Each structure stands twice: as structure tokens, then as C-alpha cells.
Amino acid sequence: METTQLRQFVAVASEGHLGRAATSLGVSRAVLRESLDAVEAAVGGSLVIRTGDQVELTPDGERFLVTAREEVAAADTAAAPPKANTGGKAKASKGKGRAPKVKGQPLPYKKRQSR
């Protein structure tokens, strides 16, 4: 069973509706139906009761939802990118802007624009 299938099962279980879960995940309803069928086949039992687009969890589905959420959370923490190394030297901007005016100093030299 794949992590994406578990994520989809958790989304369907939390939404209680295939259409809303499909919209929140950005997939089609057919993909969600196939993924629910695959999860139920892997578990070996019925996890949801479908009435049109409405979905209700069976007692087995409620127990499996707890383990599915734990596995998804563990996969998310394992796949999190490492933190970037902070610190180091700051780099100065290499823009072509004019030099700032300093009080008591002559105006900065400005080259004549060419055509």
C-alpha cells in the first residue's frame, strides 16, 4: 500500500464526501474510488460504506484511520527536507545605481549618458 493511497483514504474519511476530497487533493473521483478499492483490498475488508458521493466509515475503517494518519505523519516527517545552513557572509549588491549623497561631501560623479 502506497503513502498516496493512505493520504487519499485519510482525506476521504475526513471530508466524508468523494467530490470534496477529490477537489482538495486535486484528483478525480475515479482515482479516489480506485485508491479506496486498493486500500480495502490490501486490508482485506470493507472500510467505507458508499452512498453515491457520501462516504461513511465502518468500525474497521475508523480503526484503520488512526493507523493511516500515523503512517502518513511518519512519512511526512521522513520526507521533510533538511534545514538550510544559516549564517555565513552577506553578499553586497553589485547594482549599477548611483552612490548615495553624503552630508559635507561633494555630489557623486555621474557619467554623461551616451546615445
SEKOL-959747 format. One line per 10 residues: number of its first residue (from 0); for each residue x, y, z of N, C-alpha, C, O, CB. Coordinates in steps of 0.1 Angstrom, whole numbers. Glycine has a CB too. Example, Ala and Ser with C-alpha at 12.3 -4.5 7.8 and 13.67 -1.06 7.14 Angstrom:
0 = 132 -57 78 123 -45 78 132 -33 78 142 -33 85 113 -45 90  128 -22 71 137 -11 71 129 0 79 134 11 80 141 -6 57 .
//
This chain:
0 = 8 -12 0 0 0 0 9 12 0 18 13 8 -10 0 12  6 22 -9 14 34 -10 9 45 -1 -2 45 4 14 38 -25  18 54 2 15 66 10 5 74 4 -4 80 11 28 74 13  5 76 -9 -5 84 -16 -19 78 -14 -29 86 -12 -2 85 -31  -20 65 -14 -33 59 -12 -38 61 2 -50 63 5 -32 44 -15  -29 60 12 -32 63 26 -37 78 27 -46 81 34 -21 60 35  -30 87 21 -33 101 21 -47 103 16 -55 111 21 -23 110 14  -50 97 5 -63 98 -2 -74 92 7 -85 98 8 -63 91 -15  -71 81 14 -81 75 23 -84 84 35 -95 86 39 -76 61 28  -73 90 40 -75 99 51 -83 112 47 -92 116 55 -61 104 57 .
10 = -81 117 35 -88 128 30 -103 125 28 -112 133 32 -82 133 17  -106 113 23 -120 109 21 -127 107 34 -138 111 36 -120 96 12  -119 101 43 -125 99 57 -128 112 64 -138 113 71 -116 90 65  -119 121 63 -121 134 70 -132 143 63 -139 149 70 -108 142 71  -133 142 50 -143 150 43 -156 144 44 -167 150 45 -139 152 28  -157 130 42 -170 123 42 -177 124 29 -188 121 28 -178 129 53  -170 129 19 -176 131 6 -165 129 -5 -154 136 -4 -183 145 5  -167 121 -15 -157 119 -25 -154 132 -34 -143 134 -37 -162 108 -35  -164 139 -37 -162 151 -45 -154 162 -38 -145 167 -44 -176 157 -49  -157 164 -25 -149 174 -18 -135 170 -16 -125 178 -17 -156 177 -5 .
20 = -133 157 -13 -120 151 -11 -112 152 -24 -100 155 -24 -120 137 -6  -118 149 -35 -112 150 -48 -107 164 -51 -96 166 -57 -121 144 -60  -116 174 -48 -112 188 -50 -101 192 -42 -92 199 -47 -124 197 -48  -101 188 -29 -90 192 -20 -77 186 -24 -66 192 -22 -94 189 -6  -77 173 -29 -65 167 -33 -60 170 -47 -49 168 -51 -66 152 -32  -70 175 -55 -66 178 -69 -66 166 -78 -58 166 -88 -53 185 -70  -74 156 -75 -75 144 -84 -90 142 -87 -99 149 -82 -69 132 -76  -92 132 -96 -106 129 -100 -112 120 -90 -106 113 -82 -106 124 -114  -126 119 -91 -133 109 -82 -129 95 -86 -129 87 -77 -148 112 -83  -127 92 -98 -124 79 -102 -111 74 -96 -109 63 -92 -123 78 -118 .
30 = -101 83 -95 -88 80 -89 -90 77 -74 -84 67 -69 -78 92 -90  -99 84 -67 -102 82 -53 -109 68 -51 -106 61 -42 -110 93 -47  -118 65 -60 -125 52 -59 -115 41 -61 -116 31 -53 -136 51 -70  -107 42 -71 -97 31 -73 -87 30 -61 -84 19 -57 -88 34 -86  -83 41 -55 -74 41 -44 -81 35 -32 -75 27 -24 -69 55 -41  -94 38 -30 -102 32 -18 -103 17 -20 -102 9 -11 -116 39 -17  -106 13 -33 -106 -1 -36 -93 -8 -33 -93 -20 -28 -111 -4 -50  -82 -2 -37 -69 -8 -34 -66 -9 -20 -60 -19 -15 -58 0 -41  -69 1 -12 -67 1 3 -75 -10 9 -71 -18 18 -70 14 9  -88 -11 5 -97 -21 10 -92 -35 7 -93 -45 15 -111 -20 5 .
40 = -87 -37 -6 -81 -50 -10 -69 -53 -2 -67 -65 2 -78 -50 -25  -60 -43 1 -48 -46 9 -52 -49 23 -45 -58 29 -39 -34 9  -62 -43 29 -66 -46 43 -73 -59 44 -72 -66 53 -74 -34 48  -81 -61 33 -89 -74 33 -102 -72 39 -108 -82 44 -81 -85 40  -108 -61 39 -121 -58 45 -127 -45 40 -120 -37 33 -121 -59 60  -140 -43 43 -146 -31 39 -143 -20 49 -145 -22 61 -162 -33 37  -138 -9 45 -135 2 53 -145 14 53 -147 21 62 -121 8 50  -152 15 41 -162 26 40 -175 20 34 -175 10 27 -156 37 30  -186 28 37 -199 25 31 -202 37 22 -202 48 26 -210 23 42  -203 34 9 -205 44 -1 -220 45 -4 -227 35 -8 -197 42 -14 .
50 = -226 57 -4 -239 60 -8 -238 72 -18 -239 83 -13 -249 63 4  -236 69 -30 -234 80 -40 -220 86 -38 -210 78 -38 -245 91 -39  -219 99 -35 -207 105 -32 -204 106 -17 -193 108 -13 -206 119 -38  -214 103 -9 -213 103 6 -205 91 10 -207 80 4 -226 104 13  -197 92 20 -188 81 25 -189 81 40 -188 91 47 -174 82 20  -192 69 45 -192 67 60 -182 56 63 -181 46 56 -207 63 65  -175 58 74 -166 48 78 -172 36 86 -181 39 94 -155 54 87  -168 24 83 -172 13 91 -164 13 104 -154 20 105 -171 -1 83  -167 4 114 -159 3 126 -144 -1 123 -135 4 129 -164 -7 136  -143 -9 113 -129 -13 108 -122 -1 102 -110 1 104 -129 -25 98 .
60 = -130 7 95 -124 19 88 -120 29 98 -110 36 96 -134 25 79  -127 31 109 -123 40 120 -110 36 127 -102 44 130 -135 42 130  -109 23 129 -96 18 135 -85 20 125 -74 23 129 -98 3 139  -87 17 113 -77 18 103 -73 33 100 -61 36 97 -81 12 89  -82 42 102 -80 56 100 -69 61 110 -60 69 106 -93 64 102  -69 56 122 -59 60 132 -45 56 127 -36 64 128 -62 54 146  -44 44 123 -30 39 118 -26 46 105 -14 49 103 -30 24 117  -36 49 97 -33 55 84 -27 69 87 -18 74 80 -45 56 75  -34 77 96 -29 90 99 -15 90 105 -7 98 102 -38 97 109  -12 80 113 1 78 119 12 76 108 23 81 108 2 67 130 .
70 = 8 67 99 18 64 88 20 75 79 31 78 74 13 51 80  10 83 76 11 95 68 20 105 75 28 112 68 -3 101 64  18 107 88 26 117 95 40 112 96 49 121 95 20 118 110  43 99 97 56 95 98 63 96 84 75 100 83 57 80 102  56 94 73 61 96 60 64 111 57 74 114 51 52 90 49  56 120 62 58 134 60 71 139 68 78 147 62 46 142 65  73 134 80 85 138 87 97 132 81 108 138 81 84 134 102  96 120 76 108 114 70 112 120 57 123 121 53 105 99 67  102 125 49 104 132 36 107 147 37 109 153 27 92 129 27  107 152 49 109 167 51 123 170 47 133 163 51 106 171 66 .
80 = 125 181 40 139 184 35 147 189 47 141 194 57 138 195 25  160 187 47 168 191 58 168 206 59 167 213 49 183 186 57  171 211 71 171 226 73 183 232 66 194 226 67 170 229 88  181 243 61 192 250 54 202 256 65 198 259 76 187 262 45  215 255 61 225 261 70 224 276 69 226 282 59 239 256 65  221 282 81 220 296 81 234 302 86 242 295 92 209 300 91  236 314 83 248 321 86 257 323 74 253 320 63 255 313 97  269 327 77 278 329 66 279 344 63 274 353 70 274 322 54  287 347 52 289 361 48 277 366 40 271 359 32 302 362 40  274 379 43 264 386 35 271 391 22 282 396 23 257 397 43 .
90 = 264 390 11 269 394 -2 264 408 -5 252 411 -3 266 384 -13  273 417 -9 269 430 -13 262 430 -26 265 422 -35 281 440 -13  253 440 -28 247 441 -41 257 447 -51 265 456 -48 234 450 -40  256 442 -63 265 447 -74 257 454 -84 259 453 -96 273 435 -80  248 463 -79 240 470 -89 248 482 -95 259 484 -91 228 476 -81  242 488 -104 248 500 -111 242 513 -107 242 522 -115 247 498 -127  236 513 -95 230 525 -91 240 536 -87 252 534 -87 221 523 -79  235 548 -85 243 559 -81 248 558 -67 241 552 -59 236 573 -84  259 564 -64 264 564 -50 255 573 -42 250 583 -47 279 569 -49  253 571 -29 245 579 -21 251 593 -18 264 594 -18 241 572 -8 .
100 = 243 603 -15 248 616 -11 252 615 3 245 610 12 237 627 -13  264 621 6 269 621 20 270 636 24 275 644 16 283 614 21  265 639 36 265 653 40 279 658 42 288 652 48 257 655 53  282 670 36 295 676 37 305 671 26 316 676 26 301 672 50  301 663 18 309 658 7 303 663 -7 291 666 -7 310 642 6  312 664 -17 306 668 -30 297 658 -35 297 646 -31 318 671 -40  288 662 -45 279 653 -51 287 642 -58 297 644 -64 269 660 -60  281 629 -58 288 619 -65 289 621 -80 280 627 -86 281 605 -63  299 617 -86 302 619 -100 292 611 -108 290 599 -106 316 616 -104  286 617 -118 276 610 -127 282 611 -141 284 622 -146 262 616 -126 .
110 = 283 599 -147 288 599 -161 277 604 -170 265 602 -168 293 585 -165  282 610 -181 273 615 -191 267 603 -199 274 594 -202 280 625 -200  254 604 -201 248 593 -208 251 594 -223 252 604 -229 232 593 -206  254 582 -229 257 582 -243 244 578 -251 235 572 -245 269 572 -246  244 581 -264 233 578 -272 235 565 -279 226 560 -286 230 588 -281 .
//
